[in-house]
């Protein structure tokens, strides 16, 4: 069993909380970036017409 001081435990907790905040910020940035990418993809699909029917079934 390892014994650590209260001070060491407090410092580790502060480091862990800071890292958790950083991870959440990164995740939020990734979500926003993915939204931009998805919107751009929709624009390109619409512009290319790849989501429009073609051929004899078009009336």
ZASE-860808 format. One record per residue (C-alpha): x, y, z. Coordinates in steps of 0.02 Angstrom, whole numbers, plus 50000, padded with zeros to 5 digits. Layout:
BEGIN
{vovo {X, Y, Z}}
...
***
This chain:
BEGIN
{vovo {50000, 50000, 50000}}
{vovo {50065, 50171, 49953}}
{vovo {50041, 50316, 50072}}
{vovo {50033, 50491, 50001}}
{vovo {50018, 50655, 50090}}
{vovo {49860, 50758, 50091}}
{vovo {49955, 50893, 49996}}
{vovo {50006, 50771, 49859}}
{vovo {49828, 50707, 49844}}
{vovo {49763, 50885, 49831}}
{vovo {49890, 50930, 49696}}
{vovo {49847, 50773, 49598}}
{vovo {49662, 50812, 49609}}
{vovo {49694, 50989, 49544}}
{vovo {49795, 50920, 49398}}
{vovo {49659, 50794, 49359}}
{vovo {49523, 50927, 49364}}
{vovo {49624, 51040, 49249}}
{vovo {49650, 50897, 49127}}
{vovo {49465, 50854, 49131}}
{vovo {49421, 51036, 49089}}
{vovo {49546, 51031, 48946}}
{vovo {49472, 50869, 48878}}
{vovo {49297, 50942, 48884}}
{vovo {49355, 51099, 48793}}
{vovo {49438, 50992, 48659}}
{vovo {49281, 50887, 48640}}
{vovo {49173, 51043, 48621}}
{vovo {49292, 51111, 48489}}
{vovo {49285, 50945, 48396}}
{vovo {49094, 50946, 48398}}
{vovo {49091, 51123, 48327}}
{vovo {49217, 51074, 48193}}
{vovo {49116, 50921, 48146}}
{vovo {48960, 51028, 48128}}
{vovo {49053, 51142, 48007}}
{vovo {49117, 50992, 47907}}
{vovo {48943, 50914, 47898}}
{vovo {48866, 51078, 47840}}
{vovo {48998, 51098, 47706}}
{vovo {48968, 50919, 47649}}
{vovo {48781, 50953, 47634}}
{vovo {48816, 51108, 47531}}
{vovo {48929, 51012, 47413}}
{vovo {48806, 50868, 47395}}
{vovo {48668, 50991, 47353}}
{vovo {48777, 51085, 47230}}
{vovo {48829, 50925, 47142}}
{vovo {48651, 50863, 47137}}
{vovo {48703, 50693, 47202}}
{vovo {48549, 50688, 47312}}
{vovo {48430, 50716, 47165}}
{vovo {48352, 50572, 47070}}
{vovo {48407, 50542, 46891}}
{vovo {48353, 50431, 46751}}
{vovo {48182, 50375, 46689}}
{vovo {48102, 50382, 46863}}
{vovo {48115, 50572, 46862}}
{vovo {47946, 50642, 46813}}
***
